[in-house]
């Protein structure tokens, strides 16, 4: 965890990135930003799921001119995603955006960069430099090949432009479609700079493929202490990105305010509808954002042992089942009462948790 703690602290609105062991969850809207109503609806859905920072695309002047209304009505800090047109970055800063995502080498003449840097200094807004494996400069690819080294050298070029103007309010990302390439790039960068890293595997794909690739790449880096904020990039509703992010961080001990439902694999000893029960319980706890581990076991053979690491759990049988607390038998009930009793217990834990907050 050393690298994450020793990175610079960068404030994105009221959210601290770097300088501690917290990992901030981000996502990006899929709406047209100039459609303010739809964009705010999606931002609120992301916030409700647990997203802490939201990025919006700024493709044209209508998008840029919509930013102030979005910022004024958003429950989370807004990041403006800008490519090439530096004037949109200036509008975004004046609109109150909390971070600008722009690559200083891609916005034209030096005067453009100076204008953006001065504006971000004035507003105390950080800049995220985003390097993607799919859009590396031709000169870097010619010199280093399509490699992690080329990504890091491209990042170096952008960082040096900002540092030339004494701007160090920086976050960087090195997103590759190949998790191994991303891992190598982030490891190299962490050896060169103490700026906080925004982790992601770009173009990761659908929910299944994207979750697997992202969990491998990001999980490896986070466990090494690299990465202060993450986005799980999926070709899905962005709310799914937050669900995966929370579960990934929870598995690493870096996120606690969620109800984790664990369940045994199905086997020949199964005597009740485990899959349907797991789905029902997961849906029930979806919006209960507090720390609790719930175990759902398919039989009473291994129930006590397998449920010992959970706060509460159930083990089903042919006619009845058992409810556990901390691995110890709490009560025996009829099978049709297992889930209702479990739900009642979950709500009791939730109410107790709220009392001490």
N, C-alpha and C positions, 0 to 999 in steps of 0.2 A: 504493500500500500504506500510505499515511500514516495513514488513519483507523483501520485495524485495529491498527497498532502503538501508536497514541496513545489507545486506549480504556483504561478501567480494567481492572485484573486482578481476575477473580473466580474463586475456587477452588470447583469442584464435586467434592467428595471430593479425590482427588489429581490431578484434571485441571484445568489452568489454561486459562481462557477469557478471551481479550482480553489486551492488553498485549504481544502478539507477533504474528508473522505465521502462526502455526499455526491451522489450521481444524479444529475438533473435529467428528467424525461422530456423530450421534445417530439413534435410532429410537424407536419405541414398540411395546410388546407389543399383540397383538390378543386375547390370552387374557383370561379372567375372572381378575382379580388374586387373588381368594380361592381360586382353584385353584392353589395354590402350586407343585405339581409341574409342571403344564403351563407355568406362567409362567416358572419357572426353566429349564425345557428350552428355551423360546424365547429367553430372555436369553442362555443359553449358545451357542445357534446364532448369535445376533447377534454376540456377542463373538468367536466363532470366525471370522466373516466379516470382522471388523475394526471393529465398532461400539465406541465408546468410552464412551458414556453411554446409558442406557436409561430411558425414561419409562413408568410404569405408571398405569393409570386407577384412581382411588379414588372409586367411585360410592356405596359404602355402608359401613356399619360393619364388615362381614365383610372387605371389601377393606382397610380401614384396619388392622384387627387382624392381617392377614396380612403387613403390610409388614416387620416385624422379622425374620421368618424369611426373607423374600426378600432383604432387605439383608444379613443374616448369611451368605447362601450365594451371593450374586451376585459375579461376577468384575469387575463394573464398577459405578461409582456409579449409584444409583437416584434418579430424579426422581419425586415424587408429583404426579400431575395431579389437581387438586382444583377443584371448582366449587361455590360457594355455602356449603358447610358448613365453617366455620372450625375446628370441632373436629377434623375429619379432618387438617387441617394440623398441629395440635398433636400428634396421635398420630403422624403421619409424621415430624415432627422428633424426637420421643422414640424412634422406631424406628430412627433413624440414616440416614434419607434424606438425600441430599447436596444436594438442591435441591427447592424447593416451587414448583409452577406454580399460581399463584392470582392472580386480579385483585382487589386490595383494595377496589375499589368494589362488588364483587358479593357480599360476605360479611356484609351486614347492618349493624348499628349500629357506631358508632365503637369501642366497647369490644372488639368482635370483632377489628378490625384491630389495635388495641393489643396484644391477647393474642398474635396471630400474629407481629407485629413483635418483641415482647419475647422470644418463644420462639426466633425465628430469630437474634436477636442473641446469645442465650444459647448457642445451638448453633453459631454462626457458619455459618449456612446461607443461601445466596442465594435470592432470590425471582425467578422469571421472570414478568414481566407479559406475557400473551399477548393481543394484539388481533387479531381475525379480521374480515375484511370482511363475513362473513355474519351477524355478531351484534353489529353496532354499536348503541350506545344510540340510541333514537329521537330524543332531543334533539339529538344530534350530526348525525344524518341530516337532521333538519329544518333545522338551521342551515347545514350545509355540503354537503348532498346526499350521495349514495353515492360518496364521493371519498376520495382519499389524505389529504386535509386532515382529513376527519372521523376517519380512523383515527389520525392523529398527535395530534389534539386529545383523543381518547379515551385514548390512551397518556399524554398530558400529565396528564390528570386522575388517573390511577392513580399515576403517578410522584410527583406532588405530595402525594398522601396518604402515601406512604412517606417522602418527604423531610421531611414535617411532623414525623415522629417520628425524624428524623435517621437514617434507614435508607437506605443507598446501596449495599448489596450486591445490585445489581440487574442482571438481564439482561432484554432486551425482545425481543418478536417482533411483526411486523406482517404477518401472512399474509393474502394475498388470492388469490382464484381466478384473477384476471386478472394475469398477470405484469407488465404495464405499470403497473397500479395499485400492486402490491407494490413495484416499483422506485422509483416516485415517493415512496411512503410511507417506505421505508427511507432514501432520499436526504434527505428532509426531516428525519427523526429524527436522522440522523448530523450534521446541521448544528446541532441543538439540544442533544444530550446526548453525553457521552463514555462512556456505558454500552455494554458489548459487545452486539452484535445477534445473535440467533438467527434465521437465515434459513430461509424455507420458502415454498412456494406451496401453499396449502391446497386440498383437494378437486381435486388435479391430475388424478386419474383413473387409468386403467390403466397398465400398464408403458410402452407406447409413448407415449401422450399425456402421461402424467405425467413421463416422462423428458425429453421434448422441452420441455414448458413449464417444468419445474424447471431444466433446463440453461440455457435462455435467461435466465430471470429471475435465478437465483442466479449463473450464470456472469458476467453483466453486472455485478452488484453486487460479487462477489468480485474481479473484475478492477480495479474502482475502489477496492478496499481496504476495502469495507464488508462486515461479517459475520465473526464469530469462531467460529461454530458453525452447522451446517446439519442439517436433516432433509429428505430427499426423501420427500414424502408420496405414497404409491401405494396403489391399491386392490388390493394384492397381499400375498403373504407378505412381512413386513417385512425379511427377509434380502435381498430384491431391492432394497430401498431403499439398503442398504449397498453393494451392487454398483454401483448407479448413482452413488452419492455418491463412491465411490473413483475411478471413471472420470472423473467430472466434475472432481474436484480434481486428478487426475493430468494431465488435459489443460491445466490452468492452471498446472502446475508447483508445486502445493501439496500433493501427496501422491506419495510415491515408492516405498513398499514394496508394489509389485504388479508382476506380469508383464503387460506390455501387449502384446497381439497385434494387429499391424496387417496388413491384407491388401488387395490390389488389387481393384478392381471387376472383375467378370467381363466378358469380351468374346469376340470371335470367335477370338482367338488361343489361348484356353484349351485345354490339352491334357491336363488331369488334373482329378480331382474336388476342386476348390478348396474348395467350400463344406463338404464333409464333412471335409476336412483341417483347416480353420479351426476347426470345431466340436470335433473331436477334440483339437486342441492346446489350445484354450481350456479344455476340461474337464480336461486333464492338468495345467495350471498353476493351476487354480482355487484350490488351497490353498497354493500356493507364494508366500508373502508376502515378496518381495524385489524390488529394482529391476532389471528387465530388459526390453528391448524386442525382440520377436521379429517378423520380417517373413515373410509367406507370400505369394509371388508366383505368378501363374498361368502365366507363361511366362518364357523366358530373354531376351526382347527388351529389356525395361526392368528386369530384375532387379537388375543391379549398381547402377544409379542409384537406384532406388526403395528398395533395401535399405540404402543408404549411411548412413541415420540410425538404423538398428537395430543392436543388439549382435550378433545372429545372425539368419539367415534362410535360406529355401529358395526356389528357383524351379523349378517343375515343367516337364517336357517330355513329349514323346510316349512316349519309352522310358526316359529317364533324367532326372536333374535336378542342380541345383547347390546346394551349401551355401555360404553366405557368412558371413564374420565382418567386421563393420565395413565392409560394402560390397565387400570383396575376396573373390575366390573362394578357398574353403578346400579343397573337394574336390568331385569329381563322383561321383555314385552312381546305381545303378539306381533307378527310380521307386519300387519297393516298399520301398526302404531309406531314402527321404527322411525320412519321419516318425519311424521308429525312431532314426535317426541324430540327428535334431533333438532328440528327447526326451533322448537320452543327453547331448547338449551342454548342454541346459537344466539337467539335474541336475548336471553338472560345474560350471557357473556357480554353481548354488545352494550346492554344497559349498564352493566357494572363498569365496563371500560369507559363509557361516557362520563360516569360520575367522577372519575379521577383525572379527566382531561382539563 
